[in-house]
Amino acid sequence: MDCWLLTTNFDLAPTLSAVWALRREETSLELGPHRRGDGRGRVMNRVLTAVIAGTAIAVSVAISLAATAVGRQWLHGVDAVLLGERVMDTLARLRSDEDWATAQALRPGQNYAWLHAGGAPVRIAHALGDSGAVTANTLAAARRAYAAGFRLLEVDLVLERGELRCQHDPGPQGDLVKDGCTFDTLVGAVPPDVWLVLDIKTDFAAAGQYVVDRAMATGDARRIVFQLYRPEDVALFNRWQAHNQAPLPGPILTAYLAHRRIDHVAEQAARIGVQAFTLPLSRLPALSRRLSSGVVLVHPVHNCASWARALRRADGVYTVSSLRCSTPSSMKSP
């Protein structure tokens, strides 16, 4: 996770040298009534030295691991499983002012009927169903996903030079297939029983306003599902619904850009009236709270192993349209 991104180059040798220097001087330490020559004092000194050495080594190893992507992933896994992301949460509070308790409540009467179109479990076609392939975020991928039975299609959107393009990152797309997919062409290409789930990759306010203006002009606002990434995004969404009188359906609150611990975000999502909460699969072990009503969605799910792992605790997934896995019998409609 990003909060584990530490670039400090840490050398173990100076730390260990300092610890051993402290060990050599242990007889000169005073701990309360224990002084040099006192047997109990020497024992306490050794214990203190061992604790200092162990702490120094643990911190050194953690910083060394945090210098690599694999190490950060491992550290986050430990933090998520054992500590409920409390280390991550502490780092986030030190480094930013992110606080989901400040998020506005959604306007009353949010329409989450679109969730039923996703089935049970809820299935969302990730990157129009071809996530991870060179054909991701293409009109052809959307057609294949629809043919495979998907009615919720997630698309990555980048606003460049006045055009909202179907792509994951700004700039040149290298070997990725481009077939003219933009927000405008996509809305016109998919059947009317499809909902588009938007993953806005550039400026949320500018791209979101572009979407609202176009969707209101074409009458498609009712099938455009926004994903909200930061506490301030909720206020923008409320404004679009109120000022534009846009019949936008109830949004998804997604935690993939959130650095606070997942329980904090989930608790505040329930408070503000969100009924669809999305989080990365890697963060699912840290989730101990559930929405009081609504569903938990997980991404990415691109194979049957991650499908099974996700659906042990979640209600739906962002997946590829070609995936075929057995569904747990306990799953029920949202």
C-alpha positions as CSV (number, residue, x, y, z in Angstrom):
1,M,0.0,0.0,0.0
2,D,1.1,3.6,-0.6
3,C,1.4,4.3,3.1
4,W,4.2,1.8,3.3
5,L,6.1,3.7,0.6
6,L,9.3,4.7,2.5
7,T,12.3,5.5,0.4
8,T,14.9,5.8,3.2
9,N,18.0,3.8,2.6
10,F,18.6,2.3,6.0
11,D,22.0,0.7,7.0
12,L,21.8,-1.9,9.8
13,A,25.4,-1.7,10.8
14,P,25.3,1.7,12.6
15,T,22.2,0.7,14.5
16,L,23.7,-2.6,15.6
17,S,27.0,-1.0,16.5
18,A,25.2,1.5,18.7
19,V,23.3,-1.3,20.4
20,W,26.4,-3.3,21.1
21,A,28.1,-0.2,22.4
22,L,25.2,0.2,24.8
23,R,25.6,-3.4,25.8
24,R,29.3,-2.9,26.7
25,E,28.3,0.0,28.9
26,E,25.4,-1.7,30.6
27,T,27.1,-1.9,34.0
28,S,27.1,1.8,34.2
29,L,23.3,2.1,33.8
30,E,21.1,2.8,36.7
31,L,17.6,1.4,36.8
32,G,15.8,2.6,40.0
33,P,17.5,1.2,43.0
34,H,19.7,-1.2,41.0
35,R,23.4,-0.1,40.6
36,R,26.7,-1.4,39.4
37,G,27.6,-4.6,41.2
38,D,24.0,-5.4,42.0
39,G,23.1,-8.7,40.4
40,R,19.5,-7.8,39.8
41,G,20.6,-4.5,38.2
42,R,22.8,-6.4,35.7
43,V,20.0,-8.7,34.8
44,M,17.7,-5.7,34.2
45,N,20.4,-4.0,32.1
46,R,20.7,-7.1,29.9
47,V,16.9,-7.2,29.5
48,L,16.8,-3.6,28.6
49,T,19.7,-4.1,26.1
50,A,17.9,-7.1,24.5
51,V,14.7,-5.1,24.1
52,I,16.6,-2.1,22.5
53,A,18.4,-4.5,20.2
54,G,15.2,-6.3,19.2
55,T,13.4,-3.1,18.6
56,A,16.2,-1.7,16.5
57,I,16.5,-4.8,14.4
58,A,12.7,-5.0,13.9
59,V,12.6,-1.3,12.8
60,S,15.6,-1.8,10.6
61,V,14.0,-4.8,8.9
62,A,10.7,-3.0,8.4
63,I,12.3,0.0,6.8
64,S,14.4,-2.3,4.6
65,L,11.3,-4.2,3.5
66,A,9.4,-1.0,2.9
67,A,12.0,0.0,0.3
68,T,10.7,-2.7,-2.2
69,A,7.2,-3.3,-3.6
70,V,7.2,-6.9,-2.5
71,G,8.3,-5.8,1.0
72,R,5.6,-3.2,1.3
73,Q,3.0,-5.7,0.2
74,W,4.2,-8.2,2.8
75,L,4.2,-5.5,5.6
76,H,0.7,-4.4,4.7
77,G,-0.5,-8.0,4.8
78,V,0.9,-8.4,8.3
79,D,-0.7,-5.1,9.4
80,A,-4.0,-6.0,7.8
81,V,-4.3,-9.5,9.3
82,L,-2.8,-8.9,12.7
83,L,-3.5,-5.2,13.4
84,G,-6.5,-4.3,11.3
85,E,-4.3,-1.7,9.4
86,R,-3.6,0.3,12.6
87,V,0.0,0.9,11.5
88,M,-1.2,2.1,8.1
89,D,-3.8,4.3,9.8
90,T,-1.2,5.9,12.1
91,L,1.0,6.7,9.2
92,A,-1.9,8.2,7.2
93,R,-2.9,10.5,10.1
94,L,0.7,11.7,10.4
95,R,1.2,12.3,6.7
96,S,-2.3,13.7,5.6
97,D,-5.5,15.2,6.9
98,E,-7.7,12.4,5.4
99,D,-10.6,11.9,7.7
100,W,-13.8,10.2,6.5
101,A,-15.7,11.5,9.5
102,T,-15.8,14.8,7.7
103,A,-17.6,13.4,4.7
104,Q,-21.1,14.8,4.0
105,A,-24.0,12.5,4.3
106,L,-25.5,11.6,0.9
107,R,-28.9,13.2,0.1
108,P,-31.8,11.1,1.2
109,G,-33.5,8.6,-1.2
110,Q,-30.5,7.3,-3.0
111,N,-31.5,4.7,-5.7
112,Y,-29.4,1.5,-5.5
113,A,-31.7,-0.5,-7.8
114,W,-28.7,-1.0,-10.1
115,L,-27.2,-3.5,-7.6
116,H,-29.9,-6.0,-8.5
117,A,-28.7,-5.9,-12.2
118,G,-25.4,-7.3,-11.0
119,G,-26.8,-10.6,-9.9
120,A,-25.8,-12.7,-6.9
121,P,-22.9,-12.4,-6.3
122,V,-22.8,-8.9,-7.8
123,R,-20.5,-9.0,-10.9
124,I,-19.0,-5.9,-12.4
125,A,-17.0,-6.2,-15.6
126,H,-13.6,-4.8,-14.7
127,A,-12.2,-2.4,-17.4
128,L,-15.2,-3.3,-19.5
129,G,-14.5,-6.9,-18.8
130,D,-11.0,-7.2,-20.2
131,S,-8.9,-5.9,-17.2
132,G,-5.2,-6.9,-17.6
133,A,-5.5,-7.5,-21.4
134,V,-4.5,-5.2,-24.2
135,T,-8.2,-4.9,-25.1
136,A,-9.1,-3.4,-21.7
137,N,-11.4,-0.4,-21.8
138,T,-12.5,-1.0,-25.4
139,L,-15.9,-1.0,-27.0
140,A,-15.3,-4.6,-28.2
141,A,-14.6,-5.6,-24.5
142,A,-17.9,-4.0,-23.5
143,R,-19.8,-6.0,-26.2
144,R,-18.2,-9.2,-25.0
145,A,-19.1,-8.5,-21.4
146,Y,-22.7,-7.8,-22.3
147,A,-22.9,-11.1,-24.3
148,A,-21.5,-12.9,-21.2
149,G,-24.4,-11.6,-19.1
150,F,-22.8,-8.6,-17.4
151,R,-25.0,-5.5,-16.9
152,L,-22.7,-3.5,-14.7
153,L,-19.6,-2.4,-16.7
154,E,-16.8,-0.5,-15.0
155,V,-14.7,1.7,-17.2
156,D,-11.5,3.7,-16.5
157,L,-11.7,7.3,-17.7
158,V,-9.1,10.0,-18.4
159,L,-9.9,13.6,-19.3
160,E,-7.4,14.8,-21.9
161,R,-7.7,17.7,-24.3
162,G,-11.4,18.0,-23.7
163,E,-12.2,14.4,-24.4
164,L,-13.1,11.8,-21.7
165,R,-11.3,8.7,-23.0
166,C,-11.6,5.0,-22.0
167,Q,-8.1,4.3,-20.6
168,H,-6.4,3.6,-17.3
169,D,-3.6,6.2,-17.5
170,P,-3.0,9.5,-19.2
171,G,-0.7,9.8,-22.2
172,P,0.4,7.4,-24.9
173,Q,-1.1,3.9,-24.5
174,G,1.7,1.8,-26.0
175,D,0.5,-1.6,-27.2
176,L,-3.0,-1.2,-25.7
177,V,-5.8,-1.6,-28.3
178,K,-7.8,1.6,-29.0
179,D,-11.0,1.4,-30.8
180,G,-12.4,4.8,-30.3
181,C,-13.9,4.3,-26.9
182,T,-14.7,7.5,-25.1
183,F,-17.4,8.2,-22.5
184,D,-19.7,9.6,-25.3
185,T,-19.2,6.6,-27.7
186,L,-19.5,4.1,-24.9
187,V,-22.8,5.5,-23.7
188,G,-24.1,5.4,-27.2
189,A,-22.9,1.8,-27.8
190,V,-24.1,-0.1,-24.8
191,P,-27.8,-1.3,-24.5
192,P,-30.1,0.7,-22.3
193,D,-30.2,-2.1,-19.6
194,V,-26.5,-1.5,-18.8
195,W,-25.1,0.7,-16.0
196,L,-21.7,2.2,-16.4
197,V,-19.5,2.3,-13.3
198,L,-17.0,5.1,-13.6
199,D,-13.4,4.9,-12.4
200,I,-12.2,8.5,-13.0
201,K,-8.4,8.5,-13.2
202,T,-7.8,12.3,-13.6
203,D,-9.3,15.4,-11.9
204,F,-12.5,14.1,-10.3
205,A,-14.3,17.5,-10.3
206,A,-13.6,18.3,-14.0
207,A,-14.2,14.8,-15.3
208,G,-17.3,14.3,-13.2
209,Q,-18.8,17.6,-14.4
210,Y,-18.1,16.5,-18.0
211,V,-20.0,13.3,-17.3
212,V,-23.0,15.0,-15.7
213,D,-23.3,17.5,-18.5
214,R,-23.2,14.8,-21.2
215,A,-25.5,12.4,-19.3
216,M,-28.1,15.1,-18.7
217,A,-28.1,16.1,-22.3
218,T,-28.6,12.5,-23.5
219,G,-30.9,11.4,-20.8
220,D,-28.5,8.7,-19.6
221,A,-27.8,10.0,-16.0
222,R,-30.0,7.3,-14.4
223,R,-27.5,4.6,-15.5
224,I,-24.2,6.3,-14.6
225,V,-22.8,5.0,-11.3
226,F,-20.1,7.2,-9.8
227,Q,-17.3,5.9,-7.6
228,L,-16.3,8.3,-4.8
229,Y,-12.6,8.2,-3.7
230,R,-12.1,10.9,-1.1
231,P,-14.3,12.5,1.6
232,E,-14.6,15.7,-0.5
233,D,-16.0,13.8,-3.4
234,V,-19.2,13.2,-1.6
235,A,-20.0,16.9,-1.4
236,L,-19.4,17.2,-5.2
237,F,-21.7,14.3,-5.9
238,N,-24.4,15.9,-3.7
239,R,-24.0,19.1,-5.6
240,W,-24.4,17.4,-9.0
241,Q,-27.6,15.6,-7.9
242,A,-29.1,18.8,-6.3
243,H,-28.0,21.6,-8.6
244,N,-28.4,19.7,-11.9
245,Q,-31.4,17.7,-10.7
246,A,-29.5,14.8,-12.1
247,P,-31.2,11.4,-11.5
248,L,-27.8,9.8,-10.8
249,P,-28.2,6.5,-9.0
250,G,-26.6,5.8,-5.6
251,P,-22.8,5.9,-5.8
252,I,-20.1,3.5,-4.7
253,L,-17.6,4.5,-2.1
254,T,-14.3,2.9,-3.0
255,A,-11.3,2.6,-0.7
256,Y,-8.6,2.0,-3.1
257,L,-7.2,5.5,-2.7
258,A,-8.0,5.7,1.0
259,H,-5.0,5.5,3.4
260,R,-7.0,5.3,6.6
261,R,-7.7,1.8,8.0
262,I,-10.5,0.1,6.2
263,D,-12.8,-0.1,9.3
264,H,-12.7,3.6,9.6
265,V,-13.7,4.1,6.0
266,A,-16.4,1.4,6.2
267,E,-17.9,2.9,9.4
268,Q,-18.1,6.3,7.8
269,A,-19.5,4.9,4.5
270,A,-22.4,3.4,6.5
271,R,-22.9,6.7,8.4
272,I,-23.3,8.8,5.2
273,G,-25.8,6.4,3.6
274,V,-23.6,4.5,1.1
275,Q,-25.0,1.1,0.2
276,A,-22.1,-0.1,-2.0
277,F,-18.6,-0.2,-0.6
278,T,-15.6,-1.3,-2.7
279,L,-12.1,-2.2,-1.4
280,P,-9.0,-4.0,-2.8
281,L,-8.8,-7.7,-2.2
282,S,-5.6,-7.2,-0.3
283,R,-7.4,-5.1,2.3
284,L,-10.3,-7.5,2.9
285,P,-8.6,-9.3,5.8
286,A,-8.6,-5.9,7.7
287,L,-12.4,-5.4,7.4
288,S,-14.2,-6.3,10.6
289,R,-17.2,-3.9,10.1
290,R,-19.9,-4.4,7.5
291,L,-22.3,-1.8,6.2
292,S,-25.6,-1.7,8.1
293,S,-27.3,-2.1,4.7
294,G,-25.8,-2.7,1.3
295,V,-23.0,-4.7,-0.2
296,V,-19.2,-5.1,0.0
297,L,-17.5,-5.3,-3.4
298,V,-13.9,-6.4,-4.0
299,H,-11.3,-6.0,-6.8
300,P,-9.4,-7.2,-8.7
301,V,-10.8,-10.8,-9.1
302,H,-9.3,-12.3,-12.2
303,N,-9.0,-16.0,-11.3
304,C,-11.0,-18.6,-9.4
305,A,-8.7,-18.5,-6.4
306,S,-9.3,-14.8,-5.8
307,W,-13.0,-15.3,-6.6
308,A,-13.3,-17.9,-3.8
309,R,-11.2,-15.8,-1.4
310,A,-13.3,-12.6,-2.1
311,L,-16.7,-14.3,-1.8
312,R,-15.9,-15.8,1.6
313,R,-16.5,-12.3,3.0
314,A,-17.8,-10.0,0.2
315,D,-21.0,-9.7,-1.8
316,G,-19.6,-9.1,-5.2
317,V,-16.5,-8.6,-7.3
318,Y,-15.0,-6.6,-10.2
319,T,-13.9,-9.3,-12.6
320,V,-13.1,-10.2,-16.2
321,S,-16.0,-11.3,-18.4
322,S,-14.3,-14.6,-19.4
323,L,-14.0,-15.9,-15.8
324,R,-16.1,-18.9,-15.0
325,C,-16.1,-20.1,-11.3
326,S,-18.5,-21.8,-9.1
327,T,-20.6,-19.6,-6.8
328,P,-21.0,-20.3,-3.1
329,S,-24.5,-21.6,-2.3
330,S,-24.8,-19.1,0.5
331,M,-24.7,-16.1,-1.8
332,K,-28.0,-14.2,-2.0
333,S,-29.3,-11.2,-3.9
334,P,-28.4,-7.8,-2.4
